[in-house]
């Protein structure tokens, strides 16, 4: 029997795996595909959508995926906890429920990997 926490952790791990694949393979193509195809392993509990191009990606947080109910409070908690861990992210969207990744052009693969680790831990714990 799985719990909501197990589902959230699995969803967070799927998001991190998809972002890693995007960064290491072809970021724009994978991110765009995720935004349009909504693969089940990527869009899990609390994750409404992942979209973007290149190094600008958004992870939309929702309380109810079917109804697309925005979860701005969770997005705020995620970016606050990420900031505490040294990762600066933004929220965007009308309801401030999308966590936006906007890496600088001179970012290294190691820095992105470190950011993904922080994001995965925080996303799993909120």
C-alpha positions as a Markdown table, in Angstrom:
| # | Residue | x | y | z |
|---|---|---|---|---|
| 1 | Unk | 0.0 | 0.0 | 0.0 |
| 2 | Unk | 1.4 | 3.4 | -0.9 |
| 3 | Unk | 0.8 | 6.6 | 1.0 |
| 4 | Unk | 0.4 | 10.1 | -0.4 |
| 5 | Unk | 4.0 | 10.8 | 0.8 |
| 6 | Unk | 5.2 | 7.8 | -1.3 |
| 7 | Unk | 3.4 | 9.1 | -4.4 |
| 8 | Unk | 4.8 | 12.6 | -3.9 |
| 9 | Unk | 8.3 | 11.3 | -3.5 |
| 10 | Unk | 7.9 | 9.1 | -6.6 |
| 11 | Unk | 6.5 | 12.1 | -8.6 |
| 12 | Unk | 9.4 | 14.3 | -7.4 |
| 13 | Unk | 11.9 | 11.7 | -8.4 |
| 14 | Unk | 10.3 | 11.4 | -11.8 |
| 15 | Unk | 10.4 | 15.1 | -12.3 |
| 16 | Unk | 14.1 | 15.2 | -11.4 |
| 17 | Unk | 14.9 | 12.3 | -13.7 |
| 18 | Unk | 13.1 | 14.0 | -16.6 |
| 19 | Unk | 14.9 | 17.3 | -15.9 |
| 20 | Unk | 18.3 | 15.4 | -15.7 |
| 21 | Unk | 17.5 | 13.7 | -19.0 |
| 22 | Unk | 16.6 | 17.0 | -20.6 |
| 23 | Unk | 19.8 | 18.7 | -19.5 |
| 24 | Unk | 22.1 | 15.8 | -20.5 |
| 25 | Unk | 20.3 | 15.0 | -23.8 |
| 26 | Unk | 18.4 | 17.7 | -25.5 |
| 27 | Unk | 16.8 | 20.0 | -23.0 |
| 28 | Unk | 14.4 | 21.9 | -25.3 |
| 29 | Unk | 13.1 | 18.8 | -27.0 |
| 30 | Unk | 12.5 | 16.8 | -23.8 |
| 31 | Unk | 11.0 | 19.8 | -22.0 |
| 32 | Unk | 8.6 | 20.5 | -24.8 |
| 33 | Unk | 7.6 | 16.9 | -25.1 |
| 34 | Unk | 6.9 | 16.7 | -21.4 |
| 35 | Unk | 4.8 | 19.8 | -21.6 |
| 36 | Unk | 2.6 | 18.4 | -24.4 |
| 37 | Unk | 2.6 | 14.6 | -23.7 |
| 38 | Unk | 2.2 | 14.6 | -19.9 |
| 39 | Unk | 3.8 | 11.2 | -19.3 |
| 40 | Unk | 2.4 | 9.5 | -16.3 |
| 41 | Unk | 5.9 | 8.9 | -14.8 |
| 42 | Unk | 6.6 | 12.7 | -14.9 |
| 43 | Unk | 3.3 | 14.2 | -14.0 |
| 44 | Unk | 2.5 | 12.8 | -10.5 |
| 45 | Unk | 0.8 | 13.8 | -7.3 |
| 46 | Unk | 1.0 | 17.5 | -7.0 |
| 47 | Unk | 2.7 | 18.1 | -10.4 |
| 48 | Unk | 0.3 | 19.5 | -12.9 |
| 49 | Unk | 2.8 | 20.2 | -15.8 |
| 50 | Unk | 6.4 | 20.6 | -16.7 |
| 51 | Unk | 7.0 | 22.9 | -19.6 |
| 52 | Unk | 9.6 | 25.2 | -21.2 |
| 53 | Unk | 12.4 | 25.5 | -23.7 |
| 54 | Unk | 16.1 | 25.4 | -23.3 |
| 55 | Unk | 17.2 | 26.3 | -19.8 |
| 56 | Unk | 13.9 | 28.0 | -18.9 |
| 57 | Unk | 11.6 | 25.4 | -17.4 |
| 58 | Unk | 8.5 | 25.6 | -15.2 |
| 59 | Unk | 7.2 | 22.9 | -12.9 |
| 60 | Unk | 3.5 | 23.6 | -12.2 |
| 61 | Unk | 2.2 | 22.6 | -8.7 |
| 62 | Unk | -1.4 | 21.7 | -8.2 |
| 63 | Unk | -3.6 | 20.3 | -5.5 |
| 64 | Unk | -5.9 | 18.5 | -7.9 |
| 65 | Unk | -4.5 | 17.6 | -11.3 |
| 66 | Unk | -7.9 | 16.7 | -12.8 |
| 67 | Unk | -9.3 | 20.1 | -11.9 |
| 68 | Unk | -5.9 | 21.9 | -12.4 |
| 69 | Unk | -6.3 | 23.6 | -9.0 |
| 70 | Unk | -3.2 | 25.8 | -8.5 |
| 71 | Unk | -1.1 | 25.2 | -5.4 |
| 72 | Unk | 0.7 | 28.5 | -4.9 |
| 73 | Unk | 1.2 | 27.9 | -1.2 |
| 74 | Unk | 3.3 | 24.8 | -2.0 |
| 75 | Unk | 5.2 | 26.6 | -4.7 |
| 76 | Unk | 6.1 | 29.3 | -2.2 |
| 77 | Unk | 7.2 | 26.7 | 0.3 |
| 78 | Unk | 9.3 | 25.0 | -2.3 |
| 79 | Unk | 11.1 | 28.1 | -3.4 |
| 80 | Unk | 11.7 | 29.2 | 0.3 |
| 81 | Unk | 13.1 | 25.8 | 1.2 |
| 82 | Unk | 15.3 | 25.8 | -2.0 |
| 83 | Unk | 16.6 | 29.2 | -1.1 |
| 84 | Unk | 17.5 | 28.0 | 2.4 |
| 85 | Unk | 19.5 | 25.3 | 0.7 |
| 86 | Unk | 21.2 | 27.8 | -1.6 |
| 87 | Unk | 19.1 | 27.3 | -4.8 |
| 88 | Unk | 17.3 | 30.4 | -6.0 |
| 89 | Unk | 14.2 | 29.8 | -8.0 |
| 90 | Unk | 11.1 | 31.9 | -8.8 |
| 91 | Unk | 7.4 | 31.4 | -8.9 |
| 92 | Unk | 5.4 | 32.6 | -11.9 |
| 93 | Unk | 1.9 | 32.4 | -13.3 |
| 94 | Unk | -1.3 | 34.1 | -12.3 |
| 95 | Unk | -1.5 | 32.0 | -9.1 |
| 96 | Unk | 2.2 | 31.9 | -8.5 |
| 97 | Unk | 2.0 | 28.1 | -8.6 |
| 98 | Unk | 4.7 | 27.4 | -11.2 |
| 99 | Unk | 8.3 | 27.0 | -10.0 |
| 100 | Unk | 10.5 | 28.5 | -12.7 |
| 101 | Unk | 14.0 | 27.4 | -13.5 |
| 102 | Unk | 16.0 | 30.1 | -15.3 |
| 103 | Unk | 19.6 | 29.1 | -15.4 |
| 104 | Unk | 22.3 | 31.6 | -16.5 |
| 105 | Unk | 23.9 | 30.9 | -19.8 |
| 106 | Unk | 27.3 | 30.2 | -18.1 |
| 107 | Unk | 25.9 | 27.5 | -15.8 |
| 108 | Unk | 27.9 | 24.3 | -15.6 |
| 109 | Unk | 26.5 | 20.7 | -15.8 |
| 110 | Unk | 27.7 | 20.2 | -12.2 |
| 111 | Unk | 25.8 | 23.3 | -11.0 |
| 112 | Unk | 22.6 | 22.1 | -12.7 |
| 113 | Unk | 23.1 | 18.6 | -11.2 |
| 114 | Unk | 23.5 | 20.2 | -7.7 |
| 115 | Unk | 20.4 | 22.3 | -8.2 |
| 116 | Unk | 18.4 | 19.3 | -9.3 |
| 117 | Unk | 19.5 | 17.4 | -6.2 |
| 118 | Unk | 18.3 | 20.2 | -3.9 |
| 119 | Unk | 15.0 | 20.6 | -5.9 |
| 120 | Unk | 14.3 | 16.9 | -5.7 |
| 121 | Unk | 14.9 | 16.8 | -1.9 |
| 122 | Unk | 12.7 | 19.8 | -1.4 |
| 123 | Unk | 9.9 | 18.7 | -3.7 |
| 124 | Unk | 9.8 | 15.3 | -2.0 |
| 125 | Unk | 9.5 | 16.9 | 1.4 |
| 126 | Unk | 6.7 | 19.4 | 0.8 |
